[in-house]
Amino acid sequence: MEEKKKKRIWPIILIVGAAVFLAGIILVLLLGTAGIYIFVTQSRKNFTNTYSYANHIANMNTTNMPTTVITTGGAPYDYTFINDVLTKDEASVEAWINKYYPGSSIQKNVYSDSGTAYWVVNSTSLMNSVSIDGVIVNYDHIEFHLSDGYAEEIMFILDPDIGVFNKMYSDFEALYGPKQPYVGKKDIITVLTLPNYEYVSYDWYENDFDGYYSLRLTRSNNQTGAQNLIGISKN
């Protein structure tokens, strides 16, 4: 009789033991997953809270900045004239605009939620050409991308003709080498609503360009029409 009771108890003990063992494994996995989640979330939060373009500028290595080339009156500005505007604060940007494009209008578009701003600079008179390593850039107006109150990129807005875009790429390719284009994808909604949509960009980063700045050539075509631009940035 006693042996029968023991035989009945052992399966119960094994089942309970297995259940406790599995529960322990599940608890460990849950605690581990929760710990990883908390760590990743906190890391992202700390990165978001501490990073700013201003801090980036403060720790930036400027030893490779190209020497500013001073040009004579009437000659195209050498692109290195941007040394006095990129990574500078808003007051310096405005002073730079007034120096090189006196009498221009400045439209300041501020996006407070993202900490970014776009300034559009127009002039009633023809803007002076810019030379990028001998490539002459003629443009209609300029735009600035500002991050956290500092100029991160200057953009020269070109004639929107596709021939101008192709010519610019050919000239830059000869100087800095060929690049694969980044082509913006079109979803079905874009195909239906914006059949002429286009976005193509070529990027020459620091090591490709001048060792300090990055250069991009972009063509876009959307509801506002076609646009070609040359952007120089310090990220």
HELIX and SHEET records of a PDB file:
HELIX    1   1 GLU A    2  THR A   50  1                                  49    
HELIX    2   2 TYR A   53  ALA A   58  1                                   6    
HELIX    3   3 TYR A   79  ASP A   84  5                                   6    
HELIX    4   4 GLU A   90  TYR A  100  1                                  11    
HELIX    5   5 ILE A  162  TYR A  176  1                                  15    
HELIX    6   6 ILE A  188  THR A  193  1                                   6    
SHEET    1   A 3 TYR A  77  ASP A  78  0                                        
SHEET    2   A 3 VAL A 130  ILE A 132  1                                        
SHEET    3   A 3 VAL A 135  VAL A 137 -1                                        
SHEET    1   B 8 SER A 105  TYR A 111  0                                        
SHEET    2   B 8 THR A 116  ASN A 122 -1                                        
SHEET    3   B 8 HIS A 141  SER A 147 -1                                        
SHEET    4   B 8 TYR A 150  LEU A 158 -1                                        
SHEET    5   B 8 GLY A 225  SER A 233 -1                                        
SHEET    6   B 8 SER A 214  ASN A 222 -1                                        
SHEET    7   B 8 GLU A 198  TRP A 204 -1                                        
SHEET    8   B 8 TYR A 182  VAL A 183 -1                                        
END                                                                             
